[in-house]
């Protein structure tokens, strides 16, 4: 029997068997996920993330996150408070926003494990290349929605799957910590289920609004 979807808990079907890694697709929210028995443990995930090249001074890295930083700089002011959720070992988002005198704090379960920041609310939340790592996307999106103030926005970046992509050759699944991948239908399901007023998708940028 296939495991239920970790986002909506409905039934799943085999989607792809790639080098002994089993991926399933949810029939309801259209999420695509690695079989939970094949997730890395906490310690090995942390080791993997430490290999990420996160030089916050690198212009290429700053350009990569610019869809999020430009959106925040346009939509919010220096008086507003933000959260960089899943900031990693070094965040170009936090670097760019603080260079512009914006007020933002970091949270990461591995590198900034400060649960007190999850007891406040924020005008905006940045979540860059993070949501595909969620082992429990149901809990994580529920938390992110609660962390937003009225009229707040959640800025996510990830690579969405779509029917024209050949999943077996798709680079994005080759990172073993990319355990849950999304489609446009998944984002619409998240917005409706977790109480977001709307979701806008522009290439890799997904913006949920309260």
C-alpha positions as CSV (number, residue, x, y, z in Angstrom):
1,X,0.0,0.0,0.0
2,X,1.4,3.4,-1.0
3,X,1.9,6.0,1.7
4,X,-0.5,8.9,1.9
5,X,0.4,12.3,0.8
6,X,2.4,14.3,3.5
7,X,0.6,17.5,2.4
8,X,-3.1,16.6,2.1
9,X,-3.0,13.0,3.5
10,X,-4.9,11.6,0.5
11,X,-4.0,8.6,-1.6
12,X,-1.0,8.5,-3.9
13,X,0.2,6.4,-6.8
14,X,3.6,5.5,-8.2
15,X,5.0,8.3,-10.3
16,X,8.6,7.4,-10.9
17,X,11.1,4.8,-9.9
18,X,14.5,6.4,-10.4
19,X,17.7,4.6,-9.3
20,X,15.8,2.8,-6.5
21,X,14.2,6.0,-5.3
22,X,10.4,5.8,-5.3
23,X,8.4,9.0,-6.1
24,X,4.7,9.1,-5.7
25,X,2.0,11.6,-6.9
26,X,-1.0,12.6,-4.9
27,X,-4.3,12.3,-6.7
28,X,-5.8,15.3,-4.8
29,X,-3.2,18.1,-4.4
30,X,-0.9,16.8,-7.2
31,X,2.2,16.9,-4.9
32,X,5.1,14.7,-5.9
33,X,7.0,13.2,-3.1
34,X,9.8,10.8,-2.3
35,X,8.7,7.7,-0.4
36,X,9.1,8.7,3.3
37,X,11.1,5.6,4.0
38,X,13.9,7.1,1.8
39,X,14.2,10.4,3.5
40,X,17.7,11.3,4.9
41,X,17.9,11.5,8.7
42,X,18.5,14.8,10.5
43,X,22.3,14.4,10.9
44,X,22.9,13.5,7.2
45,X,20.7,16.3,6.0
46,X,22.7,18.8,8.0
47,X,25.9,17.5,6.5
48,X,24.4,17.8,3.0
49,X,23.3,21.4,3.6
50,X,26.8,22.4,4.8
51,X,28.1,21.7,1.3
52,X,25.8,24.3,-0.2
53,X,27.7,27.3,-1.6
54,X,26.1,30.2,0.3
55,X,28.5,33.1,-0.1
56,X,26.2,36.0,0.7
57,X,28.6,38.5,-1.0
58,X,28.4,36.6,-4.3
59,X,26.6,38.7,-6.9
60,X,25.3,35.6,-8.7
61,X,23.7,34.3,-5.5
62,X,22.2,37.8,-4.8
63,X,20.8,37.8,-8.4
64,X,19.3,34.3,-7.9
65,X,17.3,35.4,-4.9
66,X,16.3,38.8,-6.5
67,X,12.8,37.7,-7.4
68,X,12.2,37.6,-3.6
69,X,14.2,40.5,-2.5
70,X,12.9,42.8,-5.3
71,X,9.3,41.8,-4.4
72,X,9.8,42.6,-0.7
73,X,11.6,45.9,-1.4
74,X,8.6,46.8,-3.7
75,X,5.8,45.6,-1.4
76,X,7.1,46.5,2.0
77,X,8.9,49.2,3.9
78,X,11.8,49.5,6.3
79,X,9.3,49.8,9.1
80,X,7.9,46.3,8.4
81,X,9.3,43.1,10.0
82,X,10.3,40.0,8.0
83,X,11.4,36.4,8.6
84,X,13.9,34.5,6.5
85,X,12.5,30.9,7.0
86,X,15.1,28.3,6.2
87,X,17.9,30.7,5.9
88,X,20.7,28.1,5.7
89,X,24.3,28.6,6.5
90,X,24.2,32.1,4.9
91,X,21.4,34.0,3.3
92,X,21.7,36.5,0.5
93,X,18.1,37.5,1.1
94,X,18.9,38.7,4.6
95,X,22.1,40.3,3.4
96,X,20.4,42.3,0.7
97,X,17.5,43.4,2.8
98,X,19.6,44.4,5.8
99,X,21.9,46.4,3.4
100,X,18.7,48.3,2.5
101,X,18.0,48.8,6.2
102,X,15.1,46.3,6.3
103,X,14.3,44.5,9.6
104,X,14.5,40.7,9.1
105,X,15.4,37.8,11.3
106,X,16.5,34.3,10.4
107,X,15.2,30.9,11.3
108,X,16.6,27.5,10.2
109,X,16.2,24.2,12.1
110,X,19.8,23.4,11.5
111,X,21.7,26.7,11.5
112,X,19.4,29.2,13.2
113,X,17.4,27.0,15.6
114,X,15.7,29.8,17.6
115,X,12.1,28.8,18.2
116,X,11.3,32.2,19.8
117,X,11.2,33.8,16.4
118,X,8.3,31.4,15.5
119,X,6.2,32.9,18.3
120,X,5.8,36.3,16.6
121,X,4.1,37.5,13.4
122,X,5.7,39.1,10.4
123,X,4.6,41.4,7.5
124,X,6.6,39.2,5.0
125,X,8.3,35.8,5.0
126,X,11.0,34.7,2.6
127,X,11.3,31.0,1.9
128,X,13.9,30.5,-0.9
129,X,14.6,27.0,-2.1
130,X,13.2,25.6,1.1
131,X,9.7,24.2,0.6
132,X,10.9,21.3,-1.5
133,X,12.8,20.1,1.6
134,X,9.7,19.9,3.8
135,X,9.2,16.4,5.3
136,X,5.8,17.6,6.7
137,X,4.5,20.3,4.3
138,X,1.1,20.2,6.0
139,X,2.6,21.4,9.3
140,X,5.1,23.8,7.7
141,X,2.5,25.7,5.6
142,X,0.1,25.8,8.5
143,X,2.9,27.4,10.5
144,X,3.9,29.9,7.8
145,X,0.3,31.0,7.4
146,X,0.0,31.6,11.1
147,X,3.3,33.6,11.2
148,X,1.9,36.2,8.8
149,X,0.2,39.4,9.9
150,X,-3.0,40.5,8.1
151,X,-2.1,41.7,4.6
152,X,1.2,39.7,4.9
153,X,2.9,37.9,2.1
154,X,4.9,34.6,1.8
155,X,7.5,34.6,-0.9
156,X,8.6,31.1,-2.0
157,X,11.1,30.1,-4.6
158,X,11.1,26.5,-6.0
159,X,11.1,24.8,-9.4
160,X,7.6,23.6,-10.1
161,X,7.0,20.3,-11.9
162,X,4.7,20.3,-14.9
163,X,3.4,17.8,-17.5
164,X,6.0,18.8,-20.1
165,X,8.9,18.0,-17.8
166,X,10.4,14.5,-18.2
167,X,10.7,13.7,-14.5
168,X,13.2,10.9,-15.0
169,X,15.7,13.3,-16.4
170,X,14.7,16.4,-14.4
171,X,17.7,17.8,-12.5
172,X,15.6,19.0,-9.5
173,X,14.7,15.6,-8.2
174,X,18.4,14.5,-8.1
175,X,19.0,16.4,-4.8
176,X,18.2,13.7,-2.3
177,X,16.9,16.3,0.1
178,X,14.2,17.5,-2.4
179,X,11.6,15.3,-1.0
180,X,8.4,17.1,-1.9
181,X,7.9,18.8,-5.3
182,X,5.0,21.0,-6.3
183,X,2.8,21.7,-9.3
184,X,0.6,24.6,-10.1
185,X,-2.4,22.6,-8.8
186,X,-0.5,22.0,-5.5
187,X,0.0,25.7,-4.9
188,X,-3.7,26.4,-5.6
189,X,-4.6,23.6,-3.1
190,X,-2.3,25.1,-0.5
191,X,-3.8,28.6,-0.9
192,X,-7.3,27.4,-0.5
193,X,-6.7,25.0,2.3
194,X,-4.5,27.1,4.5
195,X,-6.5,30.3,4.2
196,X,-4.4,32.4,1.8
197,X,-6.4,35.0,-0.1
198,X,-4.5,34.3,-3.3
199,X,-1.4,32.8,-4.8
200,X,0.6,34.2,-7.8
201,X,3.1,32.2,-9.7
202,X,5.8,33.8,-11.9
203,X,8.4,31.3,-13.1
204,X,10.1,30.1,-9.9
205,X,8.5,32.7,-7.6
206,X,5.3,31.8,-5.8
207,X,3.7,34.5,-3.6
208,X,1.0,33.7,-1.2
209,X,-1.0,36.6,0.2
210,X,-3.2,36.8,3.4
